[in-house]
Amino acid sequence: MKLGVLTVLLGDMSLDETLQYLKSLGVQQVEIGCGGFPGTAHADARKFLEHTELLDAFLDTIKKYGLDIAAFACHGNPLHPNKDIAKEYHEQFEAAVLLAEKTGVKTVVGFSGCPGDCETSQYPNWVVTAWPEDFQKIKEWQWNEKLIPYWKKMCGFANEHGVTQIALELHPGFCVYNTATLLKLREAVGPTIGANFDPSHLFWQGIDPVAAIRELKGAIYHFHAKDTAIDPYITAVNGVLDTTKFSEMADRAWVFRTVGYGHGEEEWRRIFSELRKIGYDGVVSIEHEDGLMTTKEGLEKAIEVLKRTIIYDSQQVEMYWA
């Protein structure tokens, strides 16, 4: 596995400054936002496609520091019921695929999206309960009329342009949010769809990352290193379904933390050992969303933990003792 960083957290620095800093910390690969929620601080896919001189300068800077691009990130909601919003996210994702083609990158990271409950909806409707039966009808409509047709089309588009892996982040609020929903979509549209495996979104749902990794063998295309701390007292009273603003950290049932501040190193050793068992040898990309630490402190602490817990060497082990 390779130590990486989603460079969005350093969006206030230039690409040159960002790569110089990351290289000094021992980072090996970068995941670069090029549209959608991750923004365009270090790469703007649509601008790069229109102005080749910008793309050339971008690639020269990457080469200067000897870092590899693990993936382009373009998280958004291309299924948003507001047609203008959906169109914008869709066009940005297509541009990310075309940028990946021009740079030889095989993986684009994003969200599955979430539609409304009918053609005239204005806002997404995330279905997470089986009853009343209205929700079953909404879920069937979303999957059969929106989600599956869209991603079938996008998988075809990606494959035409040399992108073989669309890594969808298992993220609540979108149709693909856990192991079962990722596998359901993958079965419906094919193996171009895989997981961006981010334990932080699984921890608070009560999912054991190790069990999920086993279930997703062969379908994990990317990995986000981010932690979650669950407040046992708030959870004991109100559970984990929490709409309290992220800024009100003291009142939330759970909050995102930098690696090692939600779960100890033993948990991360379990995770990386399981990834090794299933043959994952991709990037471990740090995503910093810790409201208690500055960006650089949180990043550097995460790197310290990951350097001790990632299994770097992918060589076949010669079991001389067996």
C-alpha positions in Angstrom: 0.0 0.0 0.0 1.0 3.6 -0.5 0.7 6.6 1.8 -1.4 9.3 0.2 -3.3 12.5 0.9 -6.5 14.0 -0.6 -4.9 17.4 -1.3 -8.2 19.3 -0.7 -7.2 20.0 2.9 -4.3 22.1 1.6 -6.4 24.1 -0.8 -5.1 27.4 0.6 -1.6 26.5 -0.7 -0.5 26.3 -4.3 0.0 22.9 -5.9 3.8 23.4 -5.8 3.8 24.3 -2.1 1.4 21.4 -1.4 3.5 18.8 -3.1 6.7 20.1 -1.6 5.2 19.9 1.9 3.7 16.4 1.3 6.9 15.1 -0.1 8.8 16.3 3.0 6.4 14.2 5.1 7.0 11.0 3.2 3.7 11.0 1.2 4.0 8.8 -1.9 0.7 9.5 -3.8 -1.9 12.2 -4.1 -5.6 12.2 -4.7 -6.5 15.5 -6.3 -9.9 17.2 -6.3 -10.9 18.5 -9.8 -14.5 19.4 -9.3 -17.7 18.8 -7.3 -17.5 19.1 -3.5 -13.7 18.7 -3.4 -13.4 21.9 -5.5 -10.7 22.9 -7.9 -7.9 24.5 -5.9 -5.2 22.2 -7.4 -6.9 21.0 -10.6 -9.9 22.2 -12.6 -10.8 19.4 -15.0 -12.9 21.6 -17.3 -10.3 24.3 -17.5 -7.5 21.8 -18.0 -9.4 20.3 -20.9 -9.9 23.7 -22.5 -6.4 25.0 -21.9 -3.7 22.4 -22.5 -1.0 24.7 -21.2 -2.6 24.6 -17.8 -2.6 20.8 -17.9 1.0 20.7 -19.0 2.0 23.0 -16.1 0.0 20.8 -13.7 1.8 17.6 -14.9 5.2 19.2 -14.8 4.6 20.2 -11.1 3.5 16.6 -10.2 6.6 15.2 -12.0 8.9 17.7 -10.3 8.2 16.1 -6.9 8.1 12.5 -8.1 4.6 11.8 -6.7 2.0 9.6 -8.4 -1.6 10.6 -8.9 -3.7 7.8 -7.3 -7.0 9.2 -8.3 -9.0 12.3 -9.2 -11.8 13.2 -6.8 -15.0 14.7 -8.1 -17.7 14.0 -5.4 -21.1 15.4 -6.2 -24.8 14.6 -6.7 -25.4 14.1 -10.4 -28.8 12.7 -9.5 -30.0 15.7 -7.7 -33.7 16.4 -8.4 -32.9 20.0 -9.3 -32.0 19.5 -12.9 -29.5 22.5 -13.0 -27.6 21.2 -10.0 -27.6 17.6 -11.4 -26.3 18.9 -14.8 -23.4 20.8 -13.1 -22.3 17.8 -11.1 -22.6 15.5 -14.1 -20.6 17.7 -16.4 -17.9 18.0 -13.7 -17.7 14.2 -13.3 -17.5 13.7 -17.0 -14.7 16.2 -17.2 -12.9 14.4 -14.4 -13.0 11.2 -16.4 -11.6 13.0 -19.5 -8.9 14.5 -17.3 -8.0 11.0 -16.0 -7.8 9.7 -19.6 -5.3 12.5 -20.5 -3.1 11.8 -17.5 -3.3 8.0 -17.5 -5.1 7.8 -14.2 -7.5 4.9 -13.9 -9.6 5.8 -10.9 -12.1 8.6 -10.3 -13.7 9.0 -6.9 -17.2 10.2 -6.2 -20.6 9.7 -4.7 -23.4 7.6 -6.1 -25.9 10.5 -5.8 -29.4 10.7 -4.4 -32.5 11.6 -6.3 -35.8 13.0 -4.9 -38.9 10.9 -4.6 -40.4 11.8 -8.0 -39.7 13.9 -11.1 -41.0 17.1 -9.6 -39.0 16.9 -6.3 -36.8 19.8 -5.4 -34.5 18.1 -2.8 -32.9 14.6 -2.4 -34.8 12.0 -0.4 -32.5 9.6 1.4 -34.4 6.4 2.3 -33.2 4.7 5.4 -36.4 3.0 6.8 -38.5 0.2 5.5 -41.8 1.5 6.8 -44.3 3.1 6.1 -44.4 1.4 2.7 -44.1 4.8 0.9 -40.4 4.6 1.4 -40.2 1.2 -0.4 -41.8 2.8 -3.4 -39.5 5.7 -3.3 -36.4 3.4 -3.1 -37.5 1.3 -6.0 -38.1 4.4 -8.2 -34.8 5.9 -7.3 -32.8 2.8 -8.1 -34.7 1.6 -11.1 -35.4 4.9 -12.8 -32.4 7.0 -11.8 -29.5 5.3 -10.1 -29.0 2.2 -12.2 -29.6 3.8 -15.6 -27.3 6.7 -14.8 -24.4 4.6 -13.6 -24.7 2.2 -16.5 -24.3 5.1 -18.8 -21.4 6.5 -16.9 -19.6 3.2 -16.7 -19.8 3.0 -20.4 -18.5 6.5 -20.8 -15.6 5.9 -18.4 -14.6 2.7 -20.1 -14.5 4.4 -23.5 -12.0 6.9 -22.0 -9.7 4.4 -20.3 -11.1 4.8 -16.7 -11.6 1.3 -15.4 -12.5 2.2 -11.7 -15.2 4.5 -10.5 -14.7 4.4 -6.7 -18.0 5.4 -5.0 -17.6 6.5 -1.4 -20.0 4.7 1.0 -21.5 7.8 2.3 -24.8 8.3 4.2 -27.1 10.8 2.5 -26.6 9.0 -0.9 -28.1 5.8 -2.3 -24.8 4.0 -1.9 -23.9 4.3 1.8 -23.0 0.8 3.1 -21.7 -2.6 1.9 -25.0 -4.0 0.6 -25.9 -0.9 -1.4 -22.5 -0.7 -3.1 -22.6 -4.4 -4.1 -26.2 -4.0 -5.3 -25.2 -1.2 -7.7 -22.1 -3.1 -8.8 -24.1 -6.2 -9.6 -26.6 -4.1 -11.6 -24.1 -2.1 -13.7 -20.8 -4.0 -13.6 -17.4 -4.1 -12.1 -16.4 -0.6 -13.2 -18.2 0.4 -10.0 -16.3 -0.2 -6.8 -15.8 1.3 -3.4 -13.9 4.2 -2.0 -13.7 2.6 1.4 -13.8 5.2 4.1 -14.1 3.7 7.6 -15.2 7.0 9.2 -18.7 6.7 7.6 -19.0 3.1 8.6 -17.9 3.4 12.3 -20.9 5.5 13.3 -23.4 3.3 11.4 -22.2 0.3 13.6 -20.4 -1.4 10.7 -17.2 -3.3 11.5 -14.7 -2.1 8.8 -12.9 -5.5 8.8 -16.2 -7.4 8.1 -17.1 -4.9 5.4 -13.6 -5.3 3.8 -14.0 -9.1 3.7 -17.4 -8.7 2.0 -16.1 -6.2 -0.5 -13.1 -8.3 -1.6 -12.2 -7.4 -5.2 -14.5 -4.3 -5.1 -12.3 -1.8 -3.1 -10.7 0.6 -5.6 -9.6 3.4 -3.2 -9.2 4.0 0.6 -9.8 7.1 2.6 -8.0 7.3 6.0 -10.4 9.2 8.3 -11.6 8.4 11.8 -14.8 8.9 13.8 -15.2 9.4 17.5 -18.6 8.4 18.9 -19.8 10.1 22.1 -21.2 7.2 24.2 -23.4 9.5 26.4 -25.1 11.4 23.6 -25.5 8.1 21.7 -27.0 6.4 24.7 -29.7 9.1 24.8 -30.4 9.9 21.2 -28.7 7.3 19.0 -26.4 8.0 16.1 -28.8 9.5 13.6 -27.7 13.1 14.2 -28.7 16.2 12.3 -26.8 18.6 14.7 -24.5 20.8 12.7 -20.9 19.6 12.5 -19.7 22.9 14.0 -21.5 22.0 17.2 -19.1 19.3 18.1 -19.9 19.1 21.8 -23.5 18.3 21.1 -23.1 15.7 18.4 -23.4 11.9 18.8 -20.3 11.5 16.7 -17.7 13.6 15.0 -15.0 13.1 12.4 -11.4 12.9 13.8 -8.0 12.5 12.4 -6.6 8.9 12.3 -6.0 7.5 15.8 -8.3 10.0 17.6 -11.5 8.0 17.2 -10.0 4.5 17.2 -6.6 3.4 18.4 -3.8 2.0 16.4 -4.9 -1.6 17.0 -8.1 -0.9 15.0 -6.1 0.5 12.1 -3.7 -2.5 12.2 -6.8 -4.7 11.9 -8.0 -2.7 8.9 -4.8 -2.7 7.0 -4.2 -6.4 7.7 -7.6 -7.2 6.3 -6.9 -5.1 3.2 -3.6 -7.0 2.8 -5.5 -10.3 3.0 -7.9 -9.4 0.3 -5.1 -8.2 -2.0 -5.6 -4.4 -1.8 -2.4 -2.7 -2.7 -3.6 0.8 -3.5 -3.4 4.2 -1.8 -4.3 5.0 1.7 -5.4 8.6 1.2 -5.8 10.8 4.2 -8.9 13.0 4.3 -8.7 15.6 7.1 -12.1 16.7 8.6 -11.2 17.1 12.2 -12.7 20.2 13.8 -10.4 20.0 16.9 -7.1 20.2 15.0 -5.6 22.6 12.5 -5.1 21.1 9.1 -1.4 20.6 9.4 -1.5 19.2 12.9 -4.2 16.7 12.0 -2.5 15.7 8.8 0.9 15.2 10.5 -0.6 13.2 13.4 -2.5 11.0 10.9 0.7 10.4 9.0 2.6 9.4 12.2 -0.1 6.7 12.9 -0.3 5.5 9.4 3.4 5.1 9.0 3.3 2.7 11.9 0.2 0.7 10.7 0.1 0.6 6.9 1.5 -2.6 5.4 3.7 -1.1 2.6 5.3 -4.1 1.0 3.2 -6.1 -1.4 5.7 -8.8 -2.0 4.6 -12.4 -1.6 5.7 -13.5 1.9 8.0 -16.5 1.9 6.7 -18.5 4.9 10.0 -20.1 5.8 8.4 -21.4 9.0 5.5 -23.2 7.3 
